[in-house]
Amino acid sequence: MGSVLERVPAWARGPSRNRLLGGLAVGVLVVVLAVSCSGGASGTVDVPVQGGGPDAGVSGVRAPSHTTGGTLRVVAGPVDSLDPQRSYSPGVWNLMRLYVRTLVTYSPEPGRTGGLVPDLATDLGTTPDGGTTWTFTLKDGVAFEGGRPITSRDVKYGIERSFASDVVVGGPTYVVDLLDDPGNPYPGPYQDEAADKLGLPTIATPDDRTIVFHLRTAQPDFPYVMALPSSSPVPVEADSGANYGAKPISSGPYLITSTDPQTGIRLDRNPAWDRATDDVRTALPDSVVVRTGLTGLERDQEILAGSADVDISGAGVQTATTARLDDGTDTDPPLADRVDDVTTGAMRLLALPTNVAPFDDPDCRTAVARAVDRHEVQQVLGGAGDVVRSSVLWPRGLPGGPKDPDPLPDRAAAEKSLQACGRPDGFSTVLAVADAPNSVQLGRTIAAELGEIGIQVEVRPLDPTSFYAKDVGNPDNVAANGYGIVLATWTADFPTPGSFLAPLVDGRLVRTVGNTNYAKLQDDGINGLVDTARQAAADPGKALAAWGDVATAAGKTAAYVPLAETRIQLVAGQRLRNGLVMQPYASYDLATAGVR
């Protein structure tokens, strides 16, 4: 069996390899077995499945099985909250797929886990006006634990909880941004004077099964907002406010039966769940036990020792564990056969703020882009096993997008760009980085590379707790401090091109607090391309091509210099069955997992 490094795709290894693999998240050297899966509950009918072997869970199903019974043993880091409206952790969102259902959810189809499928709703929603108005219809027969039917009013009430920022703290607030009236903000259900506590005017529930959303602005990605646990139904009679996470009411195949700091969280079957209404969850184990608060090494040890089946942290194995993945140890199955390599969509990049001289000149920005050595960046960040080089604003997990030429540094071209911007001898600037060891080291490496063409860079480490919110998230602060280069990590909230690109490049989204357009790129042409892509949402192929145009146009400005995309290695437990890598959560999908 080859080493982990040998399984790394060619474009991730060395400078002389053929590097193009289209939009695949990772390259996989596996044999696809054509197997037709029977039974609709798994949601994987007529799709390729794979048994063991490297990367078996990336584009197929690792050790497929329909066998029920047993206890699925899960390990996790800290759990922020079991309240669906209060959690902002993808690992916990994965856990919530067992006891929380939403109008739509992520697909359990191998290779398509970034797409959506209906869950409580009959379809993915309909919009007659390009994304401003959305209507969903609930399925018949869906119920909470205890058997009470779930209605459209329960969905509305659950969403309203996110507006109560004084009570429900910590979860996503997309629904607030999209549905609230800034001139007359809705305070949430706890201060709602309506008798039924359903006073949010932008959500209508004309009957028990219909819910209609009236957004402030068009949002083609709105169904992805509805896939978040924060958009799940909550029965008003069971809501205990800030304490709801102690006993959340289940709408899925399992319910939480106990929580204990020592033994963890236990979930058992929910007798009110009707498999006929759920095409996503397999509900194979009889119970699920989650040990929480473990360190990365502790989680690795549990998986390798056979004491746990799945790690839902989304962090992958630790560096200290990587050497064991192919050390020749005689295990059954071989340890290397249980590894899935996953690119996460988290991209390291340089932002060159256009409001900081001399980066208001595109030629000065181009000089930086041409001087950067991504191969050296890759080595600083741990090598090909930890990051994949990237030179385009497009995560590899998304289909389509510009082709990545993976360019080598070109010092002569960089010096020519310096001459074009009137700085033939270079200039001085400040590189802002979060004060974390690998970020500081990478910043110093880039500073040394730029120094070779005369750009003198001061690497300035900043408090990581305020780095994005205040330091580089405020364009005025960036300009005042002369941060000409910002080393950032960017991850889209949803696995769509619009979610990745718009916050970075749409000049109309620049704000003074929590700004994510780190380069303060304000280009009318790019803004127009963003509008064109959004207007094409009804035609997926046309929309994908349009977002590709956005990425290409943004790349030409050199306001952003993509560097590398993080990759992780997941290790499946020996007993894990139906091991399917859920790309949005960077872990194995708990909704379909079983055990031997």
Backbone torsions as a table, in degrees:
resi	resn	phi	psi	omega
1	MET	NA	133.3	-178.2
2	GLY	-69.8	164.2	-179.9
3	SER	-76.1	168.2	176.8
4	VAL	-58.9	-41.5	-179.5
5	LEU	-62.1	-37.9	-179.1
6	GLU	-66.7	-22.6	179.1
7	ARG	-84.4	-8.7	177.9
8	VAL	-66.0	133.9	-180.0
9	PRO	-57.2	155.8	-175.7
10	ALA	-59.4	-37.6	-176.5
11	TRP	-69.4	-10.1	-179.3
12	ALA	-99.9	-3.6	-170.4
13	ARG	-93.4	-83.8	-171.4
14	GLY	-123.8	172.0	-173.3
15	PRO	-71.0	-16.5	-173.3
16	SER	-105.0	8.1	-176.7
17	ARG	-88.0	162.7	171.5
18	ASN	-76.4	121.3	-164.8
19	ARG	-110.7	6.7	-172.0
20	LEU	-100.1	119.6	173.6
21	LEU	-131.1	36.0	176.3
22	GLY	58.2	-135.1	-175.0
23	GLY	-103.9	15.3	-179.1
24	LEU	-65.6	144.2	178.3
25	ALA	-67.3	-40.3	177.6
26	VAL	-148.5	157.6	173.7
27	GLY	-85.3	136.3	-179.2
28	VAL	-128.6	131.6	178.1
29	LEU	-107.7	80.2	-175.6
30	VAL	-135.8	159.0	176.2
31	VAL	-95.6	122.8	-179.7
32	VAL	-87.0	124.5	179.0
33	LEU	-97.7	128.9	179.4
34	ALA	-82.4	104.3	-178.6
35	VAL	-129.0	130.7	176.5
36	SER	-95.5	114.9	-176.7
37	CYS	-84.4	131.5	176.4
38	SER	-91.9	156.6	179.0
39	GLY	93.7	126.5	-176.0
40	GLY	-84.4	-17.3	-173.0
41	ALA	-65.1	-28.4	-177.5
42	SER	-75.4	-19.1	-178.4
43	GLY	68.6	17.9	-176.9
44	THR	-125.0	40.8	-179.2
45	VAL	-73.0	135.0	176.0
46	ASP	56.7	41.8	174.9
47	VAL	-123.5	156.4	-179.2
48	PRO	-66.6	139.9	175.3
49	VAL	-126.3	156.2	-178.0
50	GLN	-135.6	150.9	174.6
51	GLY	-87.6	-137.7	-179.8
52	GLY	-75.4	177.9	179.9
53	GLY	120.3	158.7	179.1
54	PRO	-56.2	134.9	175.2
55	ASP	64.0	21.1	-177.8
56	ALA	-65.1	-26.5	-178.0
57	GLY	-92.6	1.6	-176.1
58	VAL	-81.5	-52.8	-179.7
59	SER	-115.7	8.8	176.8
60	GLY	-143.9	-160.2	179.7
61	VAL	-115.5	125.9	179.7
62	ARG	-79.7	122.6	178.8
63	ALA	50.3	65.3	-177.1
64	PRO	-61.2	143.4	-178.0
65	SER	-160.4	148.5	172.6
66	HIS	-112.9	10.9	-175.9
67	THR	-73.3	131.2	178.6
68	THR	-97.9	164.1	176.0
69	GLY	107.6	171.2	178.2
70	GLY	83.6	179.6	-179.9
71	THR	-119.4	123.6	175.5
72	LEU	-82.4	123.6	-176.6
73	ARG	-104.6	120.0	-172.7
74	VAL	-118.4	142.7	172.4
75	VAL	-119.6	148.4	-175.7
76	ALA	-150.2	163.9	170.2
77	GLY	-81.3	-154.0	177.9
78	PRO	-63.1	141.9	175.7
79	VAL	-102.3	117.4	-175.9
80	ASP	-70.4	-39.6	178.0
81	SER	-169.6	147.4	172.7
82	LEU	-93.6	-0.6	174.5
83	ASP	-78.4	119.2	-175.1
84	PRO	-61.1	-26.6	178.3
85	GLN	-84.9	-6.3	-175.7
86	ARG	-113.3	-12.1	-178.4
87	SER	-85.3	139.5	173.8
88	TYR	-130.5	41.9	-178.3
89	SER	-124.4	117.6	179.3
90	PRO	-55.8	-34.4	177.6
91	GLY	-63.8	-40.0	177.5
92	VAL	-71.4	-34.6	176.2
93	TRP	-61.7	-35.9	175.4
94	ASN	-61.9	-46.4	177.0
95	LEU	-59.5	-38.9	-177.2
96	MET	-66.9	-17.9	175.8
97	ARG	-60.7	-17.7	179.3
98	LEU	-81.4	-27.7	-175.7
99	TYR	-131.2	2.7	-180.0
100	VAL	-127.5	128.4	173.2
101	ARG	-114.4	147.5	-179.6
102	THR	-125.0	173.4	-179.1
103	LEU	-57.9	-43.7	175.4
104	VAL	-133.8	163.2	-180.0
105	THR	-150.9	174.9	-180.0
106	TYR	-73.7	145.7	-174.5
107	SER	-72.3	143.0	172.8
108	PRO	-92.1	13.5	-179.0
109	GLU	-82.2	125.8	-178.7
110	PRO	-54.4	135.4	179.9
111	GLY	79.4	-5.8	-178.3
112	ARG	-130.7	26.5	-173.7
113	THR	-71.9	-10.8	174.8
114	GLY	-83.9	-5.7	177.7
115	GLY	-91.8	169.1	-177.4
116	LEU	-108.3	153.3	173.0
117	VAL	-137.4	157.0	177.0
118	PRO	-62.9	147.7	176.5
119	ASP	-125.7	-90.5	173.4
120	LEU	-73.0	-26.8	-177.7
121	ALA	-88.4	162.0	-179.2
122	THR	-80.8	-18.9	-179.9
123	ASP	-151.9	-170.1	-177.5
124	LEU	-89.6	13.5	-179.7
125	GLY	92.6	152.0	178.6
126	THR	-125.5	145.9	177.9
127	THR	-136.2	125.0	-179.2
128	PRO	-88.6	-6.3	-170.2
129	ASP	-133.5	30.9	175.5
130	GLY	79.1	14.1	173.8
131	GLY	116.0	7.0	177.3
132	THR	-89.3	-35.9	178.3
133	THR	-116.6	129.0	-179.9
134	TRP	-127.6	133.9	179.5
135	THR	-123.2	133.3	176.6
136	PHE	-126.8	147.2	176.8
137	THR	-119.9	128.1	-179.0
138	LEU	-76.6	149.2	174.6
139	LYS	-70.3	156.2	170.2
140	ASP	-73.8	145.0	170.3
141	GLY	88.3	1.8	178.6
142	VAL	-80.7	140.9	-172.7
143	ALA	-148.4	157.0	170.6
144	PHE	-80.4	168.1	170.2
145	GLU	-57.3	141.9	-174.5
146	GLY	95.2	-18.2	172.9
147	GLY	100.3	-7.0	-179.6
148	ARG	-67.8	131.5	-179.9
149	PRO	-60.4	144.0	174.0
150	ILE	-87.1	129.1	179.9
151	THR	-116.5	171.0	177.7
152	SER	-60.6	-30.5	179.8
153	ARG	-67.5	-32.8	176.6
154	ASP	-67.4	-37.4	176.8
155	VAL	-65.3	-44.9	179.0
156	LYS	-61.6	-44.0	-178.1
157	TYR	-63.5	-43.4	178.3
158	GLY	-58.5	-42.6	178.4
159	ILE	-66.6	-38.6	179.3
160	GLU	-59.9	-29.8	-178.6
161	ARG	-58.5	-32.3	-179.2
162	SER	-66.5	-17.2	178.7
163	PHE	-79.7	-17.3	-177.2
164	ALA	-87.0	72.7	-173.8
165	SER	-67.3	-13.1	177.5
166	ASP	-85.6	-12.8	-177.8
167	VAL	-120.0	-50.9	-178.4
168	VAL	-97.2	100.3	-171.1
169	VAL	-114.8	133.9	169.4
170	GLY	115.4	-20.2	-175.6
171	GLY	-91.0	178.7	177.9
172	PRO	-63.1	152.7	-179.6
173	THR	-126.1	25.9	179.0
174	TYR	-56.8	-41.0	-177.9
175	VAL	-63.5	-33.5	177.4
176	VAL	-65.7	-47.1	-179.8
177	ASP	-61.3	-36.7	-174.2
178	LEU	-86.8	-25.5	-170.0
179	LEU	-116.6	-15.6	-174.3
180	ASP	-85.2	156.4	176.6
181	ASP	-101.7	109.2	-177.2
182	PRO	-58.0	-28.7	179.8
183	GLY	-77.9	-20.6	179.9
184	ASN	-146.3	70.0	-172.1
185	PRO	-62.9	140.3	177.5
186	TYR	-80.9	130.4	-173.1
187	PRO	-85.3	-5.2	-175.5
188	GLY	100.3	167.6	-172.2
189	PRO	-69.0	-23.0	-175.8
190	TYR	-73.9	-20.3	174.4
191	GLN	-112.3	9.6	-179.0
192	ASP	-72.2	125.3	-178.6
193	GLU	-84.2	-8.2	177.4
194	ALA	-68.9	145.2	-176.9
195	ALA	-60.5	-36.1	-178.3
196	ASP	-93.6	3.8	179.6
197	LYS	60.7	29.8	-177.4
198	LEU	-122.4	51.5	-173.0
199	GLY	-90.1	2.8	178.8
200	LEU	-67.7	113.8	-170.7
201	PRO	-73.7	-17.3	-174.8
202	THR	-87.5	0.7	173.5
203	ILE	-121.4	122.6	179.0
204	ALA	-109.3	142.5	177.0
205	THR	-128.7	78.6	-175.1
206	PRO	-63.8	-23.5	175.3
207	ASP	-154.1	-179.6	-173.7
208	ASP	-63.2	-24.1	-173.2
209	ARG	-110.1	-7.2	-174.5
210	THR	-112.4	133.0	175.5
211	ILE	-133.5	132.5	-175.1
212	VAL	-124.6	128.2	-179.6
213	PHE	-108.4	132.9	177.3
214	HIS	-114.6	99.5	-174.9
215	LEU	-81.0	154.7	177.7
216	ARG	-67.2	-37.4	178.0
217	THR	-138.8	160.7	-179.3
218	ALA	-64.2	136.8	178.6
219	GLN	-142.2	94.9	-180.0
220	PRO	-61.4	-25.4	-179.3
221	ASP	-87.4	11.7	-176.2
222	PHE	-55.0	-37.6	177.1
223	PRO	-56.8	-30.1	176.5
224	TYR	-67.5	-33.0	174.0
225	VAL	-63.8	-37.7	179.7
226	MET	-72.3	-14.5	177.5
227	ALA	-83.2	-11.8	178.0
228	LEU	-71.7	143.2	176.2
229	PRO	-56.2	-25.6	179.3
230	SER	-65.9	-11.9	177.1
231	SER	-101.7	19.2	-177.4
232	SER	-88.2	158.7	-179.6
233	PRO	-73.4	145.6	175.1
234	VAL	-134.5	128.8	177.1
235	PRO	-75.5	124.9	-174.5
236	VAL	-58.3	-34.1	-177.0
237	GLU	-70.0	-16.3	-179.0
238	ALA	-106.8	-0.1	-176.4
239	ASP	-76.6	120.8	178.0
240	SER	-107.8	24.9	175.6
241	GLY	67.2	-127.3	-177.5
242	ALA	-63.7	-18.2	-178.2
243	ASN	-97.3	7.4	-175.7
244	TYR	-60.7	-29.8	-179.8
245	GLY	-64.4	-17.3	178.3
246	ALA	-73.1	-24.4	179.5
247	LYS	-152.9	68.1	178.0
248	PRO	-69.4	143.0	-178.3
249	ILE	-85.7	129.3	-174.4
250	SER	-81.2	143.1	169.1
251	SER	-121.2	3.5	-177.6
252	GLY	-110.1	-166.5	-173.7
253	PRO	-76.8	-10.6	179.1
254	TYR	-128.7	157.5	173.6
255	LEU	-131.5	149.8	-178.8
256	ILE	-76.3	120.9	-178.5
257	THR	-104.4	-19.9	176.3
258	SER	-162.4	151.1	172.1
259	THR	-134.5	133.2	-177.5
260	ASP	-149.4	133.3	-178.9
261	PRO	-58.7	-27.9	-177.2
262	GLN	-90.1	-51.7	-175.4
263	THR	-88.6	-16.4	176.9
264	GLY	96.0	-155.9	-176.8
265	ILE	-104.4	133.2	178.1
266	ARG	-117.9	133.9	175.8
267	LEU	-123.0	136.5	176.7
268	ASP	-124.3	169.6	-174.6
269	ARG	-60.4	142.9	176.3
270	ASN	-98.1	108.8	-175.8
271	PRO	-66.0	-16.9	-179.0
272	ALA	-85.0	-9.1	180.0
273	TRP	-74.2	134.3	-178.6
274	ASP	-110.1	111.3	-178.4
275	ARG	-57.2	-29.9	-177.7
276	ALA	-64.7	-19.8	-179.7
277	THR	-95.9	0.0	-170.2
278	ASP	-131.5	106.3	179.6
279	ASP	-93.3	8.4	-174.4
280	VAL	-107.5	-48.6	-170.5
281	ARG	-92.2	135.4	179.7
282	THR	-88.9	-27.3	179.6
283	ALA	50.6	51.5	-177.9
284	LEU	-78.3	-49.4	-177.9
285	PRO	-70.0	153.6	173.5
286	ASP	-75.2	-29.8	-179.3
287	SER	-150.8	162.9	178.7
288	VAL	-133.5	130.5	178.0
289	VAL	-120.6	129.0	-176.9
290	VAL	-118.3	117.8	173.4
291	ARG	-91.6	124.3	-171.4
292	THR	-112.3	165.2	174.7
293	GLY	75.9	13.7	-178.7
294	LEU	-82.0	146.9	173.9
295	THR	-73.1	168.6	179.4
296	GLY	-59.5	-44.7	179.8
297	LEU	-66.2	-36.9	177.8
298	GLU	-64.6	-40.0	178.2
299	ARG	-64.6	-44.1	178.1
300	ASP	-58.3	-45.1	-178.1
301	GLN	-62.4	-39.3	179.1
302	GLU	-64.0	-42.3	179.7
303	ILE	-66.3	-48.3	-176.2
304	LEU	-68.3	-29.9	179.8
305	ALA	-81.3	-7.1	-178.5
306	GLY	82.4	12.5	-179.9
307	SER	-89.4	-9.9	178.4
308	ALA	-140.6	154.8	-177.0
309	ASP	-103.8	-33.2	-174.4
310	VAL	-144.2	137.6	169.4
311	ASP	-107.0	119.1	-175.5
312	ILE	-99.9	10.7	-175.7
313	SER	-65.6	-27.7	-177.0
314	GLY	81.2	5.4	-177.6
315	ALA	-92.7	-13.6	-175.4
316	GLY	71.7	-177.8	-178.7
317	VAL	-73.7	153.7	-179.8
318	GLN	-77.2	159.8	-179.0
319	THR	-56.8	-39.4	-178.7
320	ALA	-65.8	-21.3	-178.4
321	THR	-88.6	-23.9	-172.4
322	THR	-55.2	-38.2	-177.4
323	ALA	-63.1	-23.7	-178.3
324	ARG	-81.5	-11.1	-173.8
325	LEU	-70.2	-19.4	178.8
326	ASP	-148.9	50.8	-176.6
327	ASP	-96.9	10.8	177.7
328	GLY	84.7	3.9	179.8
329	THR	-62.5	135.1	-178.0
330	ASP	-83.1	96.3	177.0
331	THR	-123.0	163.7	-178.8
332	ASP	-130.3	108.9	-1.0
333	PRO	-74.6	165.9	178.3
334	PRO	-53.7	140.4	-175.2
335	LEU	-57.5	-39.8	180.0
336	ALA	-62.3	-25.7	179.7
337	ASP	-75.2	-10.1	-177.3
338	ARG	-102.2	11.3	-175.2
339	VAL	-99.9	134.9	172.6
340	ASP	-120.2	120.9	177.5
341	ASP	-87.9	129.5	-173.9
342	VAL	-133.5	127.4	167.7
343	THR	-85.9	135.3	-166.4
344	THR	-93.6	-14.9	-173.9
345	GLY	89.0	-6.7	177.4
346	ALA	-82.4	114.5	-172.9
347	MET	-109.8	127.0	169.5
348	ARG	-81.0	134.1	-179.8
349	LEU	-151.5	160.7	170.8
350	LEU	-101.8	131.4	170.8
351	ALA	-105.4	134.4	-179.9
352	LEU	-114.4	91.4	-173.1
353	PRO	-55.1	124.9	-176.7
354	THR	-75.0	-6.9	177.5
355	ASN	-99.4	13.0	178.1
356	VAL	-123.4	116.5	179.7
357	ALA	-67.5	145.4	3.5
358	PRO	-93.8	18.4	-176.3
359	PHE	-80.8	6.5	167.1
360	ASP	-73.4	-11.9	177.3
361	ASP	-100.2	120.2	-177.6
362	PRO	-61.3	-27.6	178.7
363	ASP	-68.8	-35.3	175.7
364	CYS	-66.1	-37.0	176.5
365	ARG	-66.5	-40.7	-179.4
366	THR	-63.1	-34.0	178.3
367	ALA	-59.5	-42.6	178.1
368	VAL	-64.0	-46.6	-177.6
369	ALA	-59.4	-37.4	-176.7
370	ARG	-79.1	-20.1	-175.9
371	ALA	-90.3	-19.4	-174.4
372	VAL	-70.8	136.3	178.7
373	ASP	-106.2	102.3	-176.8
374	ARG	-70.6	-25.1	176.8
375	HIS	-66.5	-39.4	176.7
376	GLU	-68.4	-40.2	175.9
377	VAL	-56.7	-44.9	-178.5
378	GLN	-60.0	-42.0	-179.2
379	GLN	-67.6	-40.1	178.9
380	VAL	-62.2	-35.1	-177.4
381	LEU	-87.5	10.6	172.8
382	GLY	114.7	-3.8	179.0
383	GLY	94.5	-176.2	-173.5
384	ALA	-64.9	-22.6	178.7
385	GLY	-75.3	-18.3	-176.0
386	ASP	-107.6	-29.1	179.8
387	VAL	-142.7	155.1	174.5
388	VAL	-114.0	131.0	178.9
389	ARG	-62.6	144.7	178.5
390	SER	-147.1	135.5	177.9
391	SER	-122.9	9.4	178.7
392	VAL	-128.5	151.7	178.7
393	LEU	-82.2	72.7	-177.1
394	TRP	-164.2	110.5	179.7
395	PRO	-62.5	146.1	-177.0
396	ARG	-68.1	-21.2	179.6
397	GLY	-74.3	-12.2	178.8
398	LEU	-92.9	140.3	175.9
399	PRO	-70.6	160.5	175.8
400	GLY	71.4	-154.1	177.8
401	GLY	89.0	168.8	179.7
402	PRO	-65.7	147.9	175.5
403	LYS	-73.0	139.9	-178.1
404	ASP	-90.6	112.7	-179.5
405	PRO	-78.1	-10.7	-179.3
406	ASP	46.9	63.2	-172.8
407	PRO	-73.2	149.9	170.2
408	LEU	-82.5	156.2	175.9
409	PRO	-62.3	144.5	-178.0
410	ASP	-129.8	92.3	-174.8
411	ARG	-63.8	-40.5	-179.3
412	ALA	-62.7	-42.1	178.7
413	ALA	-67.2	-36.3	178.5
414	ALA	-64.6	-42.5	178.6
415	GLU	-65.3	-34.6	176.7
416	LYS	-64.8	-39.0	177.7
417	SER	-66.4	-36.2	176.8
418	LEU	-63.1	-40.2	177.2
419	GLN	-63.5	-39.8	-178.6
420	ALA	-65.2	-29.1	-179.3
421	CYS	-95.9	10.7	174.6
422	GLY	78.1	19.9	179.8
423	ARG	-128.0	61.0	-174.9
424	PRO	-62.3	-26.2	-179.9
425	ASP	-95.4	5.4	-179.9
426	GLY	90.5	-165.3	-177.8
427	PHE	-166.1	176.5	178.8
428	SER	-112.3	147.6	178.1
429	THR	-156.3	175.2	-179.5
430	VAL	-117.0	133.3	176.8
431	LEU	-105.6	113.0	179.4
432	ALA	-86.9	127.3	178.6
433	VAL	-134.7	151.7	171.9
434	ALA	-69.8	139.0	-175.4
435	ASP	-77.2	72.8	174.9
436	ALA	-129.6	145.1	-171.3
437	PRO	-51.8	-48.7	-175.7
438	ASN	-71.1	-31.2	178.1
439	SER	-69.0	-42.7	179.4
440	VAL	-64.9	-43.2	179.2
441	GLN	-62.2	-42.9	178.6
442	LEU	-65.3	-39.9	177.9
443	GLY	-59.3	-42.3	179.6
444	ARG	-67.3	-35.5	177.4
445	THR	-64.0	-45.8	179.9
446	ILE	-65.5	-38.9	178.0
447	ALA	-59.8	-41.0	179.0
448	ALA	-65.3	-39.4	178.9
449	GLU	-63.7	-43.6	-179.5
450	LEU	-70.7	-29.6	177.6
451	GLY	-61.8	-26.3	179.9
452	GLU	-67.1	-19.9	177.8
453	ILE	-110.5	12.8	174.4
454	GLY	95.6	2.9	176.6
455	ILE	-89.7	112.0	-178.8
456	GLN	-90.6	120.5	-171.6
457	VAL	-117.8	125.9	169.9
458	GLU	-92.6	118.7	176.9
459	VAL	-84.2	119.0	-176.5
460	ARG	-116.3	102.2	177.6
461	PRO	-70.4	136.9	-178.6
462	LEU	-125.3	155.8	-178.6
463	ASP	-54.6	118.5	-177.1
464	PRO	-64.8	-22.9	-179.0
465	THR	-73.3	-21.1	179.9
466	SER	-120.4	4.9	-172.9
467	PHE	-57.6	-53.5	-176.3
468	TYR	-82.4	-36.3	-175.3
469	ALA	-71.7	-39.9	-172.5
470	LYS	-121.1	-47.0	-171.3
471	ASP	-67.4	-59.7	-179.7
472	VAL	-102.2	-4.0	177.8
473	GLY	-89.7	6.4	176.9
474	ASN	-126.1	105.5	-176.4
475	PRO	-57.1	-33.8	179.2
476	ASP	-66.9	-38.9	178.3
477	ASN	-67.3	-38.6	177.4
478	VAL	-59.8	-46.2	-179.2
479	ALA	-67.2	-41.9	-177.3
480	ALA	-63.4	-32.6	-178.6
481	ASN	-95.5	-1.1	177.6
482	GLY	67.4	33.4	177.8
483	TYR	-75.2	92.2	-178.6
484	GLY	-76.9	-22.2	178.6
485	ILE	-135.5	135.8	177.2
486	VAL	-122.6	124.3	174.2
487	LEU	-92.3	113.7	-174.8
488	ALA	-128.7	161.0	169.6
489	THR	-116.2	126.4	-176.4
490	TRP	-121.5	129.0	176.0
491	THR	-130.0	130.6	178.0
492	ALA	-71.0	149.1	177.8
493	ASP	-73.0	-29.4	-179.9
494	PHE	-131.1	151.0	-177.7
495	PRO	-79.9	61.4	177.8
496	THR	-133.7	152.0	178.3
497	PRO	-59.2	-39.4	-179.2
498	GLY	-63.7	-39.5	179.5
499	SER	-67.1	-32.4	178.7
500	PHE	-77.5	-45.1	-169.0
501	LEU	-85.8	-46.5	-171.2
502	ALA	-56.0	-46.2	-179.5
503	PRO	-62.4	-26.1	-179.7
504	LEU	-83.1	-37.1	-165.8
505	VAL	-120.0	-12.7	179.9
506	ASP	-78.1	110.5	-176.7
507	GLY	-64.6	-19.2	-179.9
508	ARG	-78.2	-9.3	-179.1
509	LEU	-97.3	2.6	177.7
510	VAL	-63.5	132.5	179.9
511	ARG	-137.4	167.2	-176.8
512	THR	-89.8	-14.8	178.0
513	VAL	-129.1	128.8	179.0
514	GLY	65.8	30.6	179.9
515	ASN	-67.9	135.2	178.0
516	THR	-109.7	-6.3	171.7
517	ASN	-84.7	74.3	-170.3
518	TYR	-61.1	-27.6	-180.0
519	ALA	-85.8	-1.9	-173.5
520	LYS	46.1	50.0	178.8
521	LEU	-78.2	113.4	-178.6
522	GLN	-127.5	89.4	-174.3
523	ASP	-124.5	117.7	-176.7
524	ASP	-60.8	-35.7	179.6
525	GLY	-64.5	-42.7	178.6
526	ILE	-68.4	-40.0	177.1
527	ASN	-58.4	-40.0	178.5
528	GLY	-65.6	-37.8	177.1
529	LEU	-66.2	-36.0	175.7
530	VAL	-61.3	-44.6	178.7
531	ASP	-61.6	-41.6	179.6
532	THR	-62.0	-42.1	179.6
533	ALA	-64.5	-40.6	179.4
534	ARG	-67.9	-37.6	-179.6
535	GLN	-69.8	-19.7	-179.9
536	ALA	-90.8	9.8	-172.9
537	ALA	-57.0	-29.8	-178.4
538	ALA	-69.2	-19.4	178.4
539	ASP	-115.3	96.1	-173.8
540	PRO	-53.9	-41.1	-179.8
541	GLY	-64.4	-44.7	179.6
542	LYS	-66.9	-38.8	179.5
543	ALA	-64.8	-41.1	-179.9
544	LEU	-62.3	-43.0	178.5
545	ALA	-64.6	-38.1	-179.6
546	ALA	-67.2	-39.6	176.3
547	TRP	-67.8	-31.6	173.7
548	GLY	-61.0	-37.5	176.7
549	ASP	-64.4	-37.6	177.6
550	VAL	-61.9	-47.1	-178.8
551	ALA	-62.0	-41.5	-179.9
552	THR	-64.7	-45.5	-179.4
553	ALA	-64.3	-41.5	178.9
554	ALA	-65.1	-37.6	178.7
555	GLY	-62.1	-35.8	-178.6
556	LYS	-68.2	-21.9	178.9
557	THR	-76.0	-19.5	-175.8
558	ALA	58.5	20.1	175.7
559	ALA	-71.3	-24.1	174.5
560	TYR	-125.5	140.9	176.6
561	VAL	-121.1	95.0	177.9
562	PRO	-61.7	144.2	-177.8
563	LEU	-118.0	-58.2	-173.7
564	ALA	-162.0	154.8	178.0
565	GLU	-114.2	134.0	-176.7
566	THR	-68.0	140.1	173.2
567	ARG	-127.5	150.9	179.6
568	ILE	-132.2	161.9	174.2
569	GLN	-113.5	122.7	174.0
570	LEU	-97.3	142.8	175.9
571	VAL	-119.4	124.3	179.8
572	ALA	-81.6	140.1	174.4
573	GLY	-64.7	155.4	-177.1
574	GLN	-60.1	-32.2	-176.0
575	ARG	-90.7	-7.0	-172.8
576	LEU	-64.3	132.6	173.3
577	ARG	-123.5	154.4	-175.1
578	ASN	57.5	44.2	179.4
579	GLY	-75.8	103.2	-177.4
580	LEU	-118.8	120.0	178.8
581	VAL	-72.1	118.9	177.8
582	MET	-93.2	100.6	-172.5
583	GLN	-54.8	-43.7	-178.5
584	PRO	-62.5	-23.4	-178.3
585	TYR	-108.7	-2.4	179.6
586	ALA	50.6	44.7	179.0
587	SER	-159.2	177.5	175.7
588	TYR	-77.5	141.1	-175.9
589	ASP	-71.5	118.3	178.4
590	LEU	-72.3	-24.4	-175.9
591	ALA	-67.1	-22.7	-177.3
592	THR	-118.5	-2.2	-173.4
593	ALA	-74.3	147.7	173.0
594	GLY	-135.6	-179.6	178.8
595	VAL	-133.5	157.7	178.1
596	ARG	-72.0	NA	NA
